[in-house]
């Protein structure tokens, strides 16, 4: 499945657009007064996803000398409630001295910008901005594709289904890529039998969360409530099942109480999951325009495809 997208590069950070945008959008921030917010609105209107790339990488003036414009500083130009994705891992969880991704056991060091990105993302969740955590390679040539990956639980292998799943938060990040990271399956069950997965909201005061971790033996499972660690459990089997109780506290933030999980070993973090939310009311659902569908027109140019019956 080919996933169309583009990176919007500015001196105040980078954004990612995923999905077709057949309407004419000016992607040059600053050209004729164009703002990143206008690009974000155009992306939304075409049913595509708008995300922030490597938002905490090389911060400040010192960081800018190493990577000019890599830190995201244009929050005042965009609507945080319309941000769909946030890269909590960029390039890879393990890096060498040139900040290139390496595999486990190859003498790399933990990417220092993973935790800063996770912290900022969790802060946005606490403030009420429901944004899906993803990862990105930032690889322009393809040498390191797969050094990190985002696993998405979609209803089918199609672009609209992927957009729906990512928008819903039905995803988790494999920080060291598909080959060197565990896989996760999570189900949260409310007392009335209602179930939820990554990214979902349960209207309940409590829930039993069942989790299966595969290919993570020897690592550890971290359970987080609103970004704060509440338990760490050794993963002692290649197929590891664990259950814990999540609860809702009345004075939580706008999204309720969010329960997340991570896995890690002595070298780095290996997975980061989008959380399950417990709240006193259903989640607010944005009325997103349907994703654009392109087909080849008579002249060979891209035209909107007719809607399926």
C-alpha positions as CSV (number, residue, x, y, z in Angstrom):
1,X,0.0,0.0,0.0
2,X,1.6,3.3,-1.1
3,X,1.0,6.0,1.4
4,X,1.1,9.5,-0.2
5,X,2.6,12.3,2.0
6,X,4.8,15.2,2.2
7,X,7.0,17.0,4.7
8,X,6.4,20.7,5.3
9,X,9.8,22.2,6.2
10,X,10.1,25.5,7.9
11,X,12.6,27.3,10.1
12,X,10.2,26.8,13.0
13,X,9.8,23.1,12.7
14,X,8.5,20.4,10.3
15,X,5.0,19.1,9.7
16,X,3.8,15.9,8.0
17,X,0.8,15.6,5.7
18,X,-0.4,12.0,5.1
19,X,-3.0,11.4,2.4
20,X,-4.1,12.9,-0.9
21,X,-4.7,16.7,-1.0
22,X,-6.1,17.2,-4.5
23,X,-7.1,20.8,-3.8
24,X,-4.3,23.4,-4.4
25,X,-2.5,24.0,-1.1
26,X,0.4,26.4,-0.9
27,X,3.0,24.5,1.2
28,X,5.7,27.2,1.3
29,X,5.3,28.7,4.8
30,X,5.9,32.5,4.5
31,X,5.4,32.7,0.8
32,X,2.7,35.5,0.2
33,X,2.0,35.3,3.9
34,X,1.1,31.6,4.0
35,X,1.0,30.3,7.6
36,X,1.3,26.7,8.8
37,X,-2.2,27.0,10.1
38,X,-3.5,27.6,6.6
39,X,-1.7,24.4,5.4
40,X,-3.2,22.6,8.4
41,X,-6.7,23.8,7.4
42,X,-6.3,22.8,3.8
43,X,-5.0,19.4,4.8
44,X,-8.0,18.9,7.1
45,X,-10.5,20.0,4.4
46,X,-9.1,17.4,2.0
47,X,-9.5,14.6,4.6
48,X,-5.7,14.1,5.1
49,X,-3.8,13.9,8.3
50,X,-1.6,16.7,9.7
51,X,1.2,15.8,12.1
52,X,4.3,17.2,13.9
53,X,7.6,15.8,13.0
54,X,10.5,15.4,15.5
55,X,9.1,18.3,17.6
56,X,11.7,18.2,20.4
57,X,14.8,17.4,18.4
58,X,17.9,19.7,18.9
59,X,16.1,22.4,20.8
60,X,17.2,25.9,21.4
61,X,19.9,28.0,19.9
62,X,22.6,25.4,20.5
63,X,20.5,22.7,18.9
64,X,19.7,24.9,15.9
65,X,23.4,25.0,15.0
66,X,23.3,21.2,14.6
67,X,19.8,21.0,13.0
68,X,18.3,24.3,11.9
69,X,14.6,24.4,12.2
70,X,14.2,20.9,13.6
71,X,12.6,21.9,16.9
72,X,8.9,22.7,16.5
73,X,8.1,26.2,17.7
74,X,5.1,27.2,15.6
75,X,2.4,26.2,18.0
76,X,0.9,29.7,17.8
77,X,0.2,29.2,14.0
78,X,-1.8,26.0,14.3
79,X,-4.8,24.5,16.1
80,X,-3.5,21.8,18.4
81,X,-7.0,20.2,18.4
82,X,-6.5,19.6,14.7
83,X,-3.1,18.0,15.0
84,X,-3.6,14.3,14.2
85,X,-0.1,12.8,14.8
86,X,2.9,13.5,16.9
87,X,6.3,11.8,16.3
88,X,7.5,10.4,19.6
89,X,10.3,8.5,17.9
90,X,12.2,9.9,14.9
91,X,15.1,8.2,13.2
92,X,15.2,5.3,15.7
93,X,15.5,4.5,19.4
94,X,19.2,3.6,19.2
95,X,21.7,5.8,17.5
96,X,25.4,5.9,16.7
97,X,27.8,8.8,17.0
98,X,26.5,10.3,13.8
99,X,22.9,10.1,15.0
100,X,22.2,7.3,12.5
101,X,20.0,4.4,13.7
102,X,21.6,1.1,14.8
103,X,20.2,-2.2,16.0
104,X,20.4,-3.6,19.6
105,X,23.7,-4.9,20.6
106,X,25.6,-2.7,18.1
107,X,27.0,-0.2,20.6
108,X,24.4,2.5,20.1
109,X,23.0,4.9,22.7
110,X,19.4,5.7,23.5
111,X,18.0,8.5,21.4
112,X,17.8,11.4,23.8
113,X,14.9,13.0,22.1
114,X,12.5,10.1,22.5
115,X,11.7,10.9,26.2
116,X,11.4,14.6,25.6
117,X,8.9,14.0,22.8
118,X,6.9,11.5,24.9
119,X,6.8,14.0,27.8
120,X,5.6,16.8,25.5
121,X,3.0,14.5,23.9
122,X,1.7,13.3,27.2
123,X,1.5,17.0,28.3
124,X,-0.7,17.7,25.3
125,X,-3.0,14.8,26.2
126,X,-3.3,16.1,29.7
127,X,-4.3,19.5,28.3
128,X,-7.1,17.9,26.3
129,X,-5.5,17.6,22.8
130,X,-6.2,14.1,21.6
131,X,-3.2,13.4,19.3
132,X,-2.0,10.0,18.1
133,X,1.6,9.0,18.9
134,X,3.5,7.7,15.8
135,X,7.1,7.3,14.6
136,X,9.0,8.4,11.6
137,X,12.3,7.5,9.9
138,X,13.2,11.0,8.6
139,X,15.1,9.1,6.0
140,X,15.3,10.9,2.6
141,X,17.1,8.1,0.7
142,X,15.6,4.9,2.1
143,X,18.7,3.4,3.8
144,X,17.1,3.3,7.2
145,X,13.4,2.7,6.5
146,X,12.1,0.4,9.2
147,X,14.5,1.5,12.0
148,X,11.2,2.6,13.7
149,X,7.7,1.6,12.9
150,X,4.1,2.4,13.7
151,X,1.7,-0.6,14.0
152,X,-1.9,0.4,13.1
153,X,-5.0,-1.6,13.8
154,X,-7.1,-0.8,10.7
155,X,-10.3,-2.4,9.5
156,X,-8.8,-3.1,6.1
157,X,-5.6,-2.4,4.1
158,X,-6.8,0.9,2.5
159,X,-5.8,4.5,2.8
160,X,-9.2,5.6,4.2
161,X,-9.1,2.8,6.8
162,X,-5.6,3.8,7.8
163,X,-6.6,7.4,8.2
164,X,-9.6,6.4,10.3
165,X,-7.4,4.1,12.5
166,X,-4.7,6.6,13.1
167,X,-7.2,9.4,13.8
168,X,-8.7,7.1,16.4
169,X,-5.3,6.3,18.0
170,X,-5.6,2.6,17.2
171,X,-1.8,2.3,17.0
172,X,1.4,1.9,18.9
173,X,5.1,2.6,18.1
174,X,7.8,0.0,17.7
175,X,10.7,2.2,18.6
176,X,13.3,-0.2,17.2
177,X,11.4,-1.2,14.2
178,X,9.3,-4.3,13.4
179,X,12.3,-6.7,13.6
180,X,13.7,-5.6,17.0
181,X,10.6,-4.5,18.9
182,X,7.9,-6.5,20.7
183,X,4.3,-6.5,19.4
184,X,1.4,-5.5,21.6
185,X,-2.3,-6.4,21.8
186,X,-4.5,-4.6,24.4
187,X,-8.1,-4.8,25.4
188,X,-9.7,-2.8,28.2
189,X,-13.1,-4.0,29.6
190,X,-15.5,-1.9,31.6
191,X,-17.9,-3.5,34.2
192,X,-20.8,-3.3,31.7
193,X,-18.8,-5.4,29.2
194,X,-17.9,-2.5,26.9
195,X,-14.4,-3.0,25.4
196,X,-11.7,-0.6,24.1
197,X,-8.3,-0.7,22.6
198,X,-5.4,1.7,22.1
199,X,-6.8,5.2,21.7
200,X,-10.3,4.5,22.7
201,X,-12.4,6.0,25.5
202,X,-14.4,4.0,28.0
203,X,-17.1,5.7,29.9
204,X,-16.4,4.0,33.2
205,X,-14.9,4.5,36.6
206,X,-12.8,1.4,36.3
207,X,-11.7,-1.2,33.7
208,X,-9.7,-4.4,33.5
209,X,-6.9,-4.1,31.0
210,X,-5.6,-7.3,29.4
211,X,-2.3,-7.1,27.5
212,X,-0.2,-9.5,25.5
213,X,3.4,-8.8,24.7
214,X,5.1,-11.0,22.1
215,X,8.9,-11.2,21.4
216,X,9.7,-9.1,24.5
217,X,11.2,-11.7,26.8
218,X,13.9,-10.2,29.0
219,X,12.5,-6.7,28.7
220,X,10.2,-4.9,31.1
221,X,6.7,-3.6,30.9
222,X,5.9,-0.1,32.2
223,X,2.4,0.9,33.1
224,X,1.6,4.6,33.1
225,X,-1.3,6.7,34.4
226,X,-1.4,10.2,32.9
227,X,2.2,9.8,32.0
228,X,3.3,8.8,35.5
229,X,4.8,5.4,36.1
230,X,2.6,3.2,38.4
231,X,4.2,-0.2,37.9
232,X,7.0,-2.0,36.2
233,X,6.7,-5.7,35.4
234,X,9.4,-8.1,34.1
235,X,8.5,-9.8,30.8
236,X,9.5,-13.4,31.5
237,X,8.1,-15.2,28.5
238,X,8.1,-14.8,24.7
239,X,4.3,-14.6,24.8
240,X,3.6,-12.6,28.0
241,X,0.1,-11.9,29.3
242,X,-0.6,-9.3,31.9
243,X,-3.7,-7.8,33.4
244,X,-4.1,-4.7,35.5
245,X,-6.9,-2.5,36.8
246,X,-7.3,1.1,35.5
247,X,-9.4,3.7,37.2
248,X,-10.8,7.1,36.7
249,X,-10.2,10.0,39.1
250,X,-12.8,12.7,39.1
251,X,-10.4,15.7,38.9
252,X,-8.5,14.5,35.8
253,X,-8.0,16.6,32.7
254,X,-10.4,17.1,29.8
255,X,-9.8,13.7,28.2
256,X,-10.2,11.8,31.5
257,X,-7.6,9.5,32.9
258,X,-5.3,8.0,30.3
259,X,-3.5,4.7,30.8
260,X,-0.5,3.9,28.6
261,X,2.1,1.2,28.4
262,X,5.7,1.0,27.2
263,X,8.3,-1.7,27.0
264,X,12.0,-1.2,27.4
265,X,15.3,-3.0,28.1
266,X,18.7,-1.9,29.2
267,X,19.5,-0.2,25.9
268,X,16.3,1.8,25.1
269,X,12.6,2.0,25.0
270,X,11.2,-0.6,22.6
271,X,7.4,0.2,22.3
272,X,5.2,3.2,23.1
273,X,1.4,2.7,23.1
274,X,-1.4,5.2,22.6
275,X,-3.4,5.1,25.8
276,X,-6.8,4.0,26.7
277,X,-8.9,6.8,28.3
278,X,-11.4,6.4,31.1
279,X,-13.8,9.3,31.3
280,X,-17.3,10.3,32.5
281,X,-18.5,11.0,29.0
282,X,-17.8,9.8,25.5
283,X,-14.9,11.3,23.5
284,X,-15.6,14.2,21.3
285,X,-15.5,13.1,17.7
286,X,-14.3,15.5,15.0
287,X,-16.4,15.6,11.9
288,X,-13.6,15.0,9.5
289,X,-14.1,15.3,5.8
290,X,-13.8,12.0,3.9
291,X,-10.3,11.2,2.6
292,X,-9.7,12.3,-1.0
293,X,-9.5,9.4,-3.6
294,X,-7.5,10.0,-6.7
295,X,-7.8,8.4,-10.1
296,X,-6.1,9.0,-13.4
297,X,-8.2,11.4,-15.5
298,X,-8.5,11.4,-19.3
299,X,-5.4,13.5,-19.7
300,X,-3.3,11.5,-17.3
301,X,-3.7,14.1,-14.6
302,X,-4.9,13.2,-11.1
303,X,-8.6,13.8,-10.6
304,X,-10.9,13.0,-7.7
305,X,-12.3,9.5,-8.1
306,X,-16.1,9.0,-7.9
307,X,-17.4,7.9,-4.6
308,X,-18.1,4.3,-4.1
309,X,-21.9,3.4,-4.0
